[in-house]
Amino acid sequence: MRAFKGSRMAAALALAVAAVTPVTLATPASAAVGNCSKGYNNANTAWGTCKTGSGSWSLTVQCYFWAAHTSYGNGPGSIYSSCPAQSHITNIILTVNQ
């Protein structure tokens, strides 16, 4: 009989703790884009692709004779960035923002 009484007490205590514990609702996680790659189309144009997740990302090309040029993407997809015809790409930078 004593074990049964202890079980009821434990259940009552658990119920009291649950009643005063704040409930937090799960919010959907913002997953950064992923499975990204980059490359050259030709000497003046580069491509960037992200296949999964959500969020923003950018593709920057640094140009030999001109300043860098940046294109922006949101979520999965492909974007392109180019240097002027008189110049060529010296570096491709793909940046994922959270």
LUMKOL-756798 format. One record per atom (N, C-alpha, C): residue in one letter; x negated, y, z. Coordinates in nm, 3 decimals. Layout:
N
<atom><rest>a</rest><u>X</u><v>Y</v><w>Z</w></atom>
...
//
This chain:
98
<atom><rest>m</rest><u>-0.082</u><v>-0.119</v><w>0.000</w></atom>
<atom><rest>m</rest><u>0.000</u><v>0.000</v><w>0.000</w></atom>
<atom><rest>m</rest><u>-0.087</u><v>0.126</v><w>0.000</w></atom>
<atom><rest>r</rest><u>-0.198</u><v>0.121</v><w>0.070</w></atom>
<atom><rest>r</rest><u>-0.286</u><v>0.237</v><w>0.078</w></atom>
<atom><rest>r</rest><u>-0.345</u><v>0.271</v><w>-0.058</w></atom>
<atom><rest>a</rest><u>-0.386</u><v>0.172</v><w>-0.141</w></atom>
<atom><rest>a</rest><u>-0.442</u><v>0.196</v><w>-0.274</w></atom>
<atom><rest>a</rest><u>-0.338</u><v>0.265</v><w>-0.362</w></atom>
<atom><rest>f</rest><u>-0.213</u><v>0.226</v><w>-0.351</w></atom>
<atom><rest>f</rest><u>-0.107</u><v>0.287</v><w>-0.430</w></atom>
<atom><rest>f</rest><u>-0.088</u><v>0.433</v><w>-0.391</w></atom>
<atom><rest>k</rest><u>-0.095</u><v>0.462</v><w>-0.262</w></atom>
<atom><rest>k</rest><u>-0.081</u><v>0.600</v><w>-0.215</w></atom>
<atom><rest>k</rest><u>-0.196</u><v>0.686</v><w>-0.264</w></atom>
<atom><rest>g</rest><u>-0.318</u><v>0.631</v><w>-0.266</w></atom>
<atom><rest>g</rest><u>-0.435</u><v>0.703</v><w>-0.316</w></atom>
<atom><rest>g</rest><u>-0.422</u><v>0.732</v><w>-0.466</w></atom>
<atom><rest>s</rest><u>-0.366</u><v>0.640</v><w>-0.540</w></atom>
<atom><rest>s</rest><u>-0.348</u><v>0.659</v><w>-0.685</w></atom>
<atom><rest>s</rest><u>-0.251</u><v>0.772</v><w>-0.711</w></atom>
<atom><rest>r</rest><u>-0.142</u><v>0.780</v><w>-0.632</w></atom>
<atom><rest>r</rest><u>-0.045</u><v>0.890</v><w>-0.648</w></atom>
<atom><rest>r</rest><u>-0.110</u><v>1.022</v><w>-0.613</w></atom>
<atom><rest>m</rest><u>-0.196</u><v>1.023</v><w>-0.509</w></atom>
<atom><rest>m</rest><u>-0.264</u><v>1.145</v><w>-0.471</w></atom>
<atom><rest>m</rest><u>-0.359</u><v>1.190</v><w>-0.581</w></atom>
<atom><rest>a</rest><u>-0.432</u><v>1.097</v><w>-0.640</w></atom>
<atom><rest>a</rest><u>-0.525</u><v>1.130</v><w>-0.748</w></atom>
<atom><rest>a</rest><u>-0.449</u><v>1.185</v><w>-0.868</w></atom>
<atom><rest>a</rest><u>-0.335</u><v>1.127</v><w>-0.899</w></atom>
<atom><rest>a</rest><u>-0.254</u><v>1.175</v><w>-1.011</w></atom>
<atom><rest>a</rest><u>-0.201</u><v>1.315</v><w>-0.983</w></atom>
<atom><rest>a</rest><u>-0.157</u><v>1.340</v><w>-0.860</w></atom>
<atom><rest>a</rest><u>-0.106</u><v>1.472</v><w>-0.824</w></atom>
<atom><rest>a</rest><u>-0.218</u><v>1.576</v><w>-0.831</w></atom>
<atom><rest>l</rest><u>-0.338</u><v>1.539</v><w>-0.786</w></atom>
<atom><rest>l</rest><u>-0.452</u><v>1.629</v><w>-0.790</w></atom>
<atom><rest>l</rest><u>-0.490</u><v>1.660</v><w>-0.935</w></atom>
<atom><rest>a</rest><u>-0.490</u><v>1.560</v><w>-1.020</w></atom>
<atom><rest>a</rest><u>-0.523</u><v>1.581</v><w>-1.162</w></atom>
<atom><rest>a</rest><u>-0.420</u><v>1.672</v><w>-1.227</w></atom>
<atom><rest>l</rest><u>-0.294</u><v>1.656</v><w>-1.192</w></atom>
<atom><rest>l</rest><u>-0.189</u><v>1.740</v><w>-1.247</w></atom>
<atom><rest>l</rest><u>-0.205</u><v>1.884</v><w>-1.200</w></atom>
<atom><rest>a</rest><u>-0.243</u><v>1.905</v><w>-1.074</w></atom>
<atom><rest>a</rest><u>-0.264</u><v>2.039</v><w>-1.020</w></atom>
<atom><rest>a</rest><u>-0.382</u><v>2.107</v><w>-1.090</w></atom>
<atom><rest>v</rest><u>-0.490</u><v>2.033</v><w>-1.111</w></atom>
<atom><rest>v</rest><u>-0.607</u><v>2.090</v><w>-1.179</w></atom>
<atom><rest>v</rest><u>-0.571</u><v>2.126</v><w>-1.322</w></atom>
<atom><rest>a</rest><u>-0.496</u><v>2.041</v><w>-1.390</w></atom>
<atom><rest>a</rest><u>-0.456</u><v>2.068</v><w>-1.528</w></atom>
<atom><rest>a</rest><u>-0.367</u><v>2.191</v><w>-1.536</w></atom>
<atom><rest>a</rest><u>-0.286</u><v>2.214</v><w>-1.434</w></atom>
<atom><rest>a</rest><u>-0.195</u><v>2.327</v><w>-1.436</w></atom>
<atom><rest>a</rest><u>-0.268</u><v>2.460</v><w>-1.424</w></atom>
<atom><rest>v</rest><u>-0.382</u><v>2.464</v><w>-1.354</w></atom>
<atom><rest>v</rest><u>-0.453</u><v>2.590</v><w>-1.336</w></atom>
<atom><rest>v</rest><u>-0.569</u><v>2.607</v><w>-1.434</w></atom>
<atom><rest>t</rest><u>-0.602</u><v>2.504</v><w>-1.509</w></atom>
<atom><rest>t</rest><u>-0.710</u><v>2.513</v><w>-1.606</w></atom>
<atom><rest>t</rest><u>-0.658</u><v>2.583</v><w>-1.732</w></atom>
<atom><rest>p</rest><u>-0.722</u><v>2.689</v><w>-1.777</w></atom>
<atom><rest>p</rest><u>-0.674</u><v>2.757</v><w>-1.897</w></atom>
<atom><rest>p</rest><u>-0.689</u><v>2.668</v><w>-2.020</w></atom>
<atom><rest>v</rest><u>-0.595</u><v>2.678</v><w>-2.107</w></atom>
<atom><rest>v</rest><u>-0.595</u><v>2.600</v><w>-2.230</w></atom>
<atom><rest>v</rest><u>-0.652</u><v>2.686</v><w>-2.341</w></atom>
<atom><rest>t</rest><u>-0.752</u><v>2.636</v><w>-2.409</w></atom>
<atom><rest>t</rest><u>-0.807</u><v>2.708</v><w>-2.523</w></atom>
<atom><rest>t</rest><u>-0.767</u><v>2.635</v><w>-2.650</w></atom>
<atom><rest>l</rest><u>-0.714</u><v>2.708</v><w>-2.743</w></atom>
<atom><rest>l</rest><u>-0.674</u><v>2.648</v><w>-2.869</w></atom>
<atom><rest>l</rest><u>-0.793</u><v>2.648</v><w>-2.963</w></atom>
<atom><rest>a</rest><u>-0.807</u><v>2.540</v><w>-3.034</w></atom>
<atom><rest>a</rest><u>-0.917</u><v>2.530</v><w>-3.129</w></atom>
<atom><rest>a</rest><u>-0.889</u><v>2.620</v><w>-3.248</w></atom>
<atom><rest>t</rest><u>-0.989</u><v>2.697</v><w>-3.285</w></atom>
<atom><rest>t</rest><u>-0.977</u><v>2.780</v><w>-3.405</w></atom>
<atom><rest>t</rest><u>-1.057</u><v>2.714</v><w>-3.515</w></atom>
<atom><rest>p</rest><u>-1.015</u><v>2.732</v><w>-3.639</w></atom>
<atom><rest>p</rest><u>-1.089</u><v>2.669</v><w>-3.746</w></atom>
<atom><rest>p</rest><u>-1.231</u><v>2.724</v><w>-3.753</w></atom>
<atom><rest>a</rest><u>-1.326</u><v>2.636</v><w>-3.767</w></atom>
<atom><rest>a</rest><u>-1.466</u><v>2.678</v><w>-3.773</w></atom>
<atom><rest>a</rest><u>-1.495</u><v>2.739</v><w>-3.910</w></atom>
<atom><rest>s</rest><u>-1.576</u><v>2.843</v><w>-3.908</w></atom>
<atom><rest>s</rest><u>-1.619</u><v>2.905</v><w>-4.032</w></atom>
<atom><rest>s</rest><u>-1.749</u><v>2.838</v><w>-4.073</w></atom>
<atom><rest>a</rest><u>-1.740</u><v>2.746</v><w>-4.165</w></atom>
<atom><rest>a</rest><u>-1.858</u><v>2.673</v><w>-4.209</w></atom>
<atom><rest>a</rest><u>-1.927</u><v>2.750</v><w>-4.319</w></atom>
<atom><rest>a</rest><u>-2.054</u><v>2.770</v><w>-4.302</w></atom>
<atom><rest>a</rest><u>-2.132</u><v>2.840</v><w>-4.405</w></atom>
<atom><rest>a</rest><u>-2.134</u><v>2.755</v><w>-4.531</w></atom>
<atom><rest>v</rest><u>-2.151</u><v>2.821</v><w>-4.645</w></atom>
<atom><rest>v</rest><u>-2.162</u><v>2.747</v><w>-4.769</w></atom>
<atom><rest>v</rest><u>-2.285</u><v>2.657</v><w>-4.762</w></atom>
<atom><rest>g</rest><u>-2.280</u><v>2.549</v><w>-4.835</w></atom>
<atom><rest>g</rest><u>-2.389</u><v>2.454</v><w>-4.833</w></atom>
<atom><rest>g</rest><u>-2.407</u><v>2.387</v><w>-4.967</w></atom>
<atom><rest>n</rest><u>-2.499</u><v>2.294</v><w>-4.972</w></atom>
<atom><rest>n</rest><u>-2.533</u><v>2.223</v><w>-5.094</w></atom>
<atom><rest>n</rest><u>-2.564</u><v>2.322</v><w>-5.206</w></atom>
<atom><rest>c</rest><u>-2.651</u><v>2.418</v><w>-5.175</w></atom>
<atom><rest>c</rest><u>-2.683</u><v>2.527</v><w>-5.268</w></atom>
<atom><rest>c</rest><u>-2.810</u><v>2.497</v><w>-5.347</w></atom>
<atom><rest>s</rest><u>-2.814</u><v>2.551</v><w>-5.468</w></atom>
<atom><rest>s</rest><u>-2.933</u><v>2.539</v><w>-5.552</w></atom>
<atom><rest>s</rest><u>-2.944</u><v>2.663</v><w>-5.639</w></atom>
<atom><rest>k</rest><u>-3.060</u><v>2.683</v><w>-5.700</w></atom>
<atom><rest>k</rest><u>-3.086</u><v>2.801</v><w>-5.781</w></atom>
<atom><rest>k</rest><u>-3.183</u><v>2.764</v><w>-5.892</w></atom>
<atom><rest>g</rest><u>-3.186</u><v>2.848</v><w>-5.995</w></atom>
<atom><rest>g</rest><u>-3.280</u><v>2.821</v><w>-6.103</w></atom>
<atom><rest>g</rest><u>-3.274</u><v>2.928</v><w>-6.210</w></atom>
<atom><rest>y</rest><u>-3.354</u><v>2.909</v><w>-6.313</w></atom>
<atom><rest>y</rest><u>-3.363</u><v>3.004</v><w>-6.425</w></atom>
<atom><rest>y</rest><u>-3.272</u><v>2.963</v><w>-6.540</w></atom>
<atom><rest>n</rest><u>-3.197</u><v>3.058</v><w>-6.596</w></atom>
<atom><rest>n</rest><u>-3.130</u><v>3.037</v><w>-6.725</w></atom>
<atom><rest>n</rest><u>-3.231</u><v>3.064</v><w>-6.836</w></atom>
<atom><rest>n</rest><u>-3.304</u><v>3.175</v><w>-6.820</w></atom>
<atom><rest>n</rest><u>-3.412</u><v>3.215</v><w>-6.910</w></atom>
<atom><rest>n</rest><u>-3.502</u><v>3.308</v><w>-6.832</w></atom>
<atom><rest>a</rest><u>-3.591</u><v>3.378</v><w>-6.897</w></atom>
<atom><rest>a</rest><u>-3.687</u><v>3.465</v><w>-6.827</w></atom>
<atom><rest>a</rest><u>-3.620</u><v>3.582</v><w>-6.757</w></atom>
<atom><rest>n</rest><u>-3.498</u><v>3.620</v><w>-6.801</w></atom>
<atom><rest>n</rest><u>-3.431</u><v>3.739</v><w>-6.747</w></atom>
<atom><rest>n</rest><u>-3.312</u><v>3.708</v><w>-6.657</w></atom>
<atom><rest>t</rest><u>-3.258</u><v>3.588</v><w>-6.660</w></atom>
<atom><rest>t</rest><u>-3.135</u><v>3.556</v><w>-6.587</w></atom>
<atom><rest>t</rest><u>-3.153</u><v>3.430</v><w>-6.503</w></atom>
<atom><rest>a</rest><u>-3.105</u><v>3.437</v><w>-6.379</w></atom>
<atom><rest>a</rest><u>-3.108</u><v>3.322</v><w>-6.288</w></atom>
<atom><rest>a</rest><u>-2.966</u><v>3.285</v><w>-6.247</w></atom>
<atom><rest>w</rest><u>-2.946</u><v>3.160</v><w>-6.207</w></atom>
<atom><rest>w</rest><u>-2.817</u><v>3.112</v><w>-6.158</w></atom>
<atom><rest>w</rest><u>-2.832</u><v>3.064</v><w>-6.014</w></atom>
<atom><rest>g</rest><u>-2.723</u><v>3.070</v><w>-5.941</w></atom>
<atom><rest>g</rest><u>-2.715</u><v>3.014</v><w>-5.807</w></atom>
<atom><rest>g</rest><u>-2.582</u><v>2.944</v><w>-5.791</w></atom>
<atom><rest>t</rest><u>-2.579</u><v>2.829</v><w>-5.725</w></atom>
<atom><rest>t</rest><u>-2.457</u><v>2.752</v><w>-5.705</w></atom>
<atom><rest>t</rest><u>-2.452</u><v>2.701</v><w>-5.562</w></atom>
<atom><rest>c</rest><u>-2.337</u><v>2.715</v><w>-5.497</w></atom>
<atom><rest>c</rest><u>-2.309</u><v>2.653</v><w>-5.367</w></atom>
<atom><rest>c</rest><u>-2.184</u><v>2.569</v><w>-5.386</w></atom>
<atom><rest>k</rest><u>-2.189</u><v>2.443</v><w>-5.342</w></atom>
<atom><rest>k</rest><u>-2.081</u><v>2.348</v><w>-5.372</w></atom>
<atom><rest>k</rest><u>-1.985</u><v>2.321</v><w>-5.257</w></atom>
<atom><rest>t</rest><u>-2.023</u><v>2.355</v><w>-5.132</w></atom>
<atom><rest>t</rest><u>-1.937</u><v>2.322</v><w>-5.018</w></atom>
<atom><rest>t</rest><u>-1.926</u><v>2.439</v><w>-4.922</w></atom>
<atom><rest>g</rest><u>-1.830</u><v>2.430</v><w>-4.831</w></atom>
<atom><rest>g</rest><u>-1.815</u><v>2.528</v><w>-4.723</w></atom>
<atom><rest>g</rest><u>-1.744</u><v>2.655</v><w>-4.766</w></atom>
<atom><rest>s</rest><u>-1.755</u><v>2.756</v><w>-4.681</w></atom>
<atom><rest>s</rest><u>-1.695</u><v>2.886</v><w>-4.709</w></atom>
<atom><rest>s</rest><u>-1.790</u><v>2.992</v><w>-4.656</w></atom>
<atom><rest>g</rest><u>-1.759</u><v>3.115</v><w>-4.678</w></atom>
<atom><rest>g</rest><u>-1.846</u><v>3.222</v><w>-4.634</w></atom>
<atom><rest>g</rest><u>-1.912</u><v>3.290</v><w>-4.752</w></atom>
<atom><rest>s</rest><u>-1.995</u><v>3.386</v><w>-4.723</w></atom>
<atom><rest>s</rest><u>-2.056</u><v>3.465</v><w>-4.830</w></atom>
<atom><rest>s</rest><u>-2.202</u><v>3.425</v><w>-4.851</w></atom>
<atom><rest>w</rest><u>-2.250</u><v>3.451</v><w>-4.969</w></atom>
<atom><rest>w</rest><u>-2.388</u><v>3.423</v><w>-5.004</w></atom>
<atom><rest>w</rest><u>-2.430</u><v>3.514</v><w>-5.118</w></atom>
<atom><rest>s</rest><u>-2.559</u><v>3.524</v><w>-5.141</w></atom>
<atom><rest>s</rest><u>-2.607</u><v>3.615</v><w>-5.245</w></atom>
<atom><rest>s</rest><u>-2.724</u><v>3.552</v><w>-5.320</w></atom>
<atom><rest>l</rest><u>-2.743</u><v>3.603</v><w>-5.442</w></atom>
<atom><rest>l</rest><u>-2.853</u><v>3.561</v><w>-5.527</w></atom>
<atom><rest>l</rest><u>-2.927</u><v>3.686</v><w>-5.570</w></atom>
<atom><rest>t</rest><u>-3.054</u><v>3.696</v><w>-5.534</w></atom>
<atom><rest>t</rest><u>-3.135</u><v>3.812</v><w>-5.567</w></atom>
<atom><rest>t</rest><u>-3.248</u><v>3.769</v><w>-5.660</w></atom>
<atom><rest>v</rest><u>-3.267</u><v>3.848</v><w>-5.766</w></atom>
<atom><rest>v</rest><u>-3.383</u><v>3.825</v><w>-5.853</w></atom>
<atom><rest>v</rest><u>-3.475</u><v>3.946</v><w>-5.839</w></atom>
<atom><rest>q</rest><u>-3.601</u><v>3.921</v><w>-5.823</w></atom>
<atom><rest>q</rest><u>-3.701</u><v>4.027</v><w>-5.822</w></atom>
<atom><rest>q</rest><u>-3.757</u><v>4.036</v><w>-5.963</w></atom>
<atom><rest>c</rest><u>-3.763</u><v>4.159</v><w>-6.015</w></atom>
<atom><rest>c</rest><u>-3.802</u><v>4.181</v><w>-6.154</w></atom>
<atom><rest>c</rest><u>-3.943</u><v>4.239</v><w>-6.164</w></atom>
<atom><rest>y</rest><u>-4.013</u><v>4.205</v><w>-6.270</w></atom>
<atom><rest>y</rest><u>-4.152</u><v>4.247</v><w>-6.287</w></atom>
<atom><rest>y</rest><u>-4.165</u><v>4.398</v><w>-6.303</w></atom>
<atom><rest>f</rest><u>-4.088</u><v>4.460</v><w>-6.393</w></atom>
<atom><rest>f</rest><u>-4.098</u><v>4.604</v><w>-6.416</w></atom>
<atom><rest>f</rest><u>-3.993</u><v>4.686</v><w>-6.342</w></atom>
<atom><rest>w</rest><u>-3.891</u><v>4.623</v><w>-6.289</w></atom>
<atom><rest>w</rest><u>-3.778</u><v>4.695</v><w>-6.229</w></atom>
<atom><rest>w</rest><u>-3.755</u><v>4.647</v><w>-6.088</w></atom>
<atom><rest>a</rest><u>-3.671</u><v>4.717</v><w>-6.016</w></atom>
<atom><rest>a</rest><u>-3.635</u><v>4.676</v><w>-5.879</w></atom>
<atom><rest>a</rest><u>-3.554</u><v>4.545</v><w>-5.883</w></atom>
<atom><rest>a</rest><u>-3.532</u><v>4.488</v><w>-5.768</w></atom>
<atom><rest>a</rest><u>-3.454</u><v>4.365</v><w>-5.757</w></atom>
<atom><rest>a</rest><u>-3.307</u><v>4.390</v><w>-5.786</w></atom>
<atom><rest>h</rest><u>-3.238</u><v>4.286</v><w>-5.833</w></atom>
<atom><rest>h</rest><u>-3.094</u><v>4.291</v><w>-5.858</w></atom>
<atom><rest>h</rest><u>-3.029</u><v>4.178</v><w>-5.779</w></atom>
<atom><rest>t</rest><u>-2.915</u><v>4.207</v><w>-5.716</w></atom>
<atom><rest>t</rest><u>-2.847</u><v>4.109</v><w>-5.631</w></atom>
<atom><rest>t</rest><u>-2.703</u><v>4.090</v><w>-5.678</w></atom>
<atom><rest>s</rest><u>-2.658</u><v>3.965</v><w>-5.678</w></atom>
<atom><rest>s</rest><u>-2.518</u><v>3.930</v><w>-5.704</w></atom>
<atom><rest>s</rest><u>-2.465</u><v>3.862</v><w>-5.579</w></atom>
<atom><rest>y</rest><u>-2.334</u><v>3.874</v><w>-5.554</w></atom>
<atom><rest>y</rest><u>-2.273</u><v>3.822</v><w>-5.432</w></atom>
<atom><rest>y</rest><u>-2.165</u><v>3.721</v><w>-5.465</w></atom>
<atom><rest>g</rest><u>-2.156</u><v>3.616</v><w>-5.381</w></atom>
<atom><rest>g</rest><u>-2.052</u><v>3.515</v><w>-5.397</w></atom>
<atom><rest>g</rest><u>-1.983</u><v>3.488</v><w>-5.265</w></atom>
<atom><rest>n</rest><u>-1.860</u><v>3.439</v><w>-5.272</w></atom>
<atom><rest>n</rest><u>-1.783</u><v>3.397</v><w>-5.156</w></atom>
<atom><rest>n</rest><u>-1.733</u><v>3.256</v><w>-5.179</w></atom>
<atom><rest>g</rest><u>-1.761</u><v>3.169</v><w>-5.084</w></atom>
<atom><rest>g</rest><u>-1.717</u><v>3.031</v><w>-5.097</w></atom>
<atom><rest>g</rest><u>-1.795</u><v>2.957</v><w>-5.204</w></atom>
<atom><rest>p</rest><u>-1.753</u><v>2.835</v><w>-5.234</w></atom>
<atom><rest>p</rest><u>-1.822</u><v>2.757</v><w>-5.335</w></atom>
<atom><rest>p</rest><u>-1.808</u><v>2.821</v><w>-5.474</w></atom>
<atom><rest>g</rest><u>-1.907</u><v>2.802</v><w>-5.557</w></atom>
<atom><rest>g</rest><u>-1.903</u><v>2.853</v><w>-5.693</w></atom>
<atom><rest>g</rest><u>-2.040</u><v>2.886</v><w>-5.743</w></atom>
<atom><rest>s</rest><u>-2.044</u><v>2.951</v><w>-5.859</w></atom>
<atom><rest>s</rest><u>-2.171</u><v>2.989</v><w>-5.923</w></atom>
<atom><rest>s</rest><u>-2.174</u><v>3.139</v><w>-5.946</w></atom>
<atom><rest>i</rest><u>-2.293</u><v>3.197</v><w>-5.935</w></atom>
<atom><rest>i</rest><u>-2.314</u><v>3.338</v><w>-5.967</w></atom>
<atom><rest>i</rest><u>-2.444</u><v>3.351</v><w>-6.046</w></atom>
<atom><rest>y</rest><u>-2.458</u><v>3.464</v><w>-6.114</w></atom>
<atom><rest>y</rest><u>-2.575</u><v>3.491</v><w>-6.195</w></atom>
<atom><rest>y</rest><u>-2.630</u><v>3.629</v><w>-6.161</w></atom>
<atom><rest>s</rest><u>-2.760</u><v>3.646</v><w>-6.174</w></atom>
<atom><rest>s</rest><u>-2.823</u><v>3.775</v><w>-6.153</w></atom>
<atom><rest>s</rest><u>-2.932</u><v>3.790</v><w>-6.258</w></atom>
<atom><rest>s</rest><u>-2.947</u><v>3.912</v><w>-6.312</w></atom>
<atom><rest>s</rest><u>-3.039</u><v>3.934</v><w>-6.424</w></atom>
<atom><rest>s</rest><u>-3.130</u><v>4.052</v><w>-6.404</w></atom>
<atom><rest>c</rest><u>-3.244</u><v>4.047</v><w>-6.471</w></atom>
<atom><rest>c</rest><u>-3.336</u><v>4.160</v><w>-6.484</w></atom>
<atom><rest>c</rest><u>-3.309</u><v>4.224</v><w>-6.620</w></atom>
<atom><rest>p</rest><u>-3.342</u><v>4.352</v><w>-6.636</w></atom>
<atom><rest>p</rest><u>-3.329</u><v>4.414</v><w>-6.768</w></atom>
<atom><rest>p</rest><u>-3.412</u><v>4.339</v><w>-6.873</w></atom>
<atom><rest>a</rest><u>-3.374</u><v>4.352</v><w>-6.998</w></atom>
<atom><rest>a</rest><u>-3.439</u><v>4.278</v><w>-7.107</w></atom>
<atom><rest>a</rest><u>-3.588</u><v>4.306</v><w>-7.117</w></atom>
<atom><rest>q</rest><u>-3.632</u><v>4.426</v><w>-7.079</w></atom>
<atom><rest>q</rest><u>-3.774</u><v>4.462</v><w>-7.089</w></atom>
<atom><rest>q</rest><u>-3.857</u><v>4.399</v><w>-6.978</w></atom>
<atom><rest>s</rest><u>-3.794</u><v>4.336</v><w>-6.881</w></atom>
<atom><rest>s</rest><u>-3.864</u><v>4.280</v><w>-6.766</w></atom>
<atom><rest>s</rest><u>-3.842</u><v>4.129</v><w>-6.763</w></atom>
<atom><rest>h</rest><u>-3.891</u><v>4.064</v><w>-6.659</w></atom>
<atom><rest>h</rest><u>-3.865</u><v>3.922</v><w>-6.638</w></atom>
<atom><rest>h</rest><u>-3.860</u><v>3.895</v><w>-6.487</w></atom>
<atom><rest>i</rest><u>-3.804</u><v>3.782</v><w>-6.452</w></atom>
<atom><rest>i</rest><u>-3.788</u><v>3.743</v><w>-6.311</w></atom>
<atom><rest>i</rest><u>-3.922</u><v>3.696</v><w>-6.255</w></atom>
<atom><rest>t</rest><u>-3.956</u><v>3.747</v><w>-6.137</w></atom>
<atom><rest>t</rest><u>-4.076</u><v>3.700</v><w>-6.069</w></atom>
<atom><rest>t</rest><u>-4.044</u><v>3.614</v><w>-5.946</w></atom>
<atom><rest>n</rest><u>-3.917</u><v>3.623</v><w>-5.895</w></atom>
<atom><rest>n</rest><u>-3.878</u><v>3.544</v><w>-5.778</w></atom>
<atom><rest>n</rest><u>-3.726</u><v>3.537</v><w>-5.773</w></atom>
<atom><rest>i</rest><u>-3.674</u><v>3.424</v><w>-5.727</w></atom>
<atom><rest>i</rest><u>-3.529</u><v>3.404</v><w>-5.707</w></atom>
<atom><rest>i</rest><u>-3.507</u><v>3.374</v><w>-5.559</w></atom>
<atom><rest>i</rest><u>-3.415</u><v>3.449</v><w>-5.495</w></atom>
<atom><rest>i</rest><u>-3.387</u><v>3.432</v><w>-5.352</w></atom>
<atom><rest>i</rest><u>-3.237</u><v>3.406</v><w>-5.336</w></atom>
<atom><rest>l</rest><u>-3.200</u><v>3.291</v><w>-5.281</w></atom>
<atom><rest>l</rest><u>-3.061</u><v>3.259</v><w>-5.251</w></atom>
<atom><rest>l</rest><u>-3.045</u><v>3.267</v><w>-5.100</w></atom>
<atom><rest>t</rest><u>-2.954</u><v>3.352</v><w>-5.053</w></atom>
<atom><rest>t</rest><u>-2.934</u><v>3.375</v><w>-4.909</w></atom>
<atom><rest>t</rest><u>-2.792</u><v>3.337</v><w>-4.870</w></atom>
<atom><rest>v</rest><u>-2.777</u><v>3.255</v><w>-4.767</w></atom>
<atom><rest>v</rest><u>-2.646</u><v>3.214</v><w>-4.716</w></atom>
<atom><rest>v</rest><u>-2.617</u><v>3.294</v><w>-4.591</w></atom>
<atom><rest>n</rest><u>-2.502</u><v>3.363</v><w>-4.586</w></atom>
<atom><rest>n</rest><u>-2.459</u><v>3.438</v><w>-4.468</w></atom>
<atom><rest>n</rest><u>-2.355</u><v>3.357</v><w>-4.394</w></atom>
<atom><rest>q</rest><u>-2.356</u><v>3.362</v><w>-4.263</w></atom>
<atom><rest>q</rest><u>-2.258</u><v>3.288</v><w>-4.182</w></atom>
<atom><rest>q</rest><u>-2.131</u><v>3.365</v><w>-4.166</w></atom>
//
